[in-house]
Amino acid sequence: MAKPKLDAVTAGAVDLARAAAVETGGEDAVGEHQGVVAEGDRVVTHTFQCLLTGYADWHWAVTLVRASRAAQRQPKDMEPA
């Protein structure tokens, strides 16, 4: 199976992904952006450092999806992992 291509719109939506993580975990819980991975066509997961005490080596993961031919992107799922 071919590796999915990174969608530029969703990959560039770091601020949207951060806002979704902050909404869930709080401003003090979300650290630096660690990267983005293509999960499928127009689907990416952004990861952020988790700053919660007791959660060393954990990260926040926010998955964004963009509908075909849409310029907008939407949060799909987020959770500390």
C-alpha positions in Angstrom: 0.0 0.0 0.0 1.3 3.4 -0.9 2.2 5.9 1.8 -0.4 8.8 1.9 0.8 12.2 0.6 0.9 15.0 3.1 -2.0 17.4 2.4 -0.6 21.0 2.5 -3.8 22.6 3.8 -4.2 20.3 6.8 -0.5 20.0 7.5 -0.2 23.8 7.6 -3.1 24.2 10.1 -0.8 24.0 13.2 -2.7 26.9 14.9 -6.0 25.2 14.4 -4.6 21.9 15.8 -3.1 23.7 18.8 -6.3 25.5 19.5 -8.2 22.1 19.6 -5.6 20.6 21.9 -5.7 23.7 24.2 -9.5 23.5 24.3 -9.3 20.0 25.6 -6.2 20.1 27.8 -5.8 23.7 28.7 -3.2 26.3 27.8 -0.6 25.0 30.4 -0.9 21.4 29.2 0.1 21.9 25.5 3.7 22.5 24.5 5.7 22.8 21.3 4.5 21.3 18.0 6.4 18.1 17.4 5.4 17.3 13.9 2.7 16.2 11.5 2.0 12.8 9.9 -0.2 11.9 6.9 -2.8 9.4 7.9 -4.7 9.2 4.6 -6.0 11.4 1.8 -6.5 14.9 3.3 -6.1 13.5 6.8 -3.1 14.4 9.1 -2.3 14.1 12.7 -0.4 16.9 14.5 1.4 16.2 17.7 2.3 18.6 20.5 4.4 18.1 23.6 2.3 17.2 26.7 3.3 19.5 29.7 1.1 17.8 32.3 2.9 16.7 35.5 3.3 12.9 35.5 3.0 12.6 31.7 6.6 12.8 30.6 7.1 11.3 27.1 3.4 11.7 26.3 2.0 14.0 23.6 -1.2 15.5 22.4 -2.4 14.2 19.1 -4.9 16.2 17.0 -6.2 14.7 13.7 -7.5 17.1 11.0 -9.5 16.2 8.0 -10.4 18.2 4.9 -13.2 17.3 2.6 -12.4 16.8 -1.1 -12.1 20.2 -2.9 -12.6 22.1 0.3 -10.1 24.8 1.4 -11.3 24.6 5.0 -10.0 22.0 7.5 -11.8 20.6 10.6 -10.6 18.9 13.7 -11.6 15.2 13.7 -10.2 13.8 16.9 -7.9 14.8 19.7 -6.5 13.1 22.7 -3.4 12.9 24.9 -1.4 9.8 23.9 
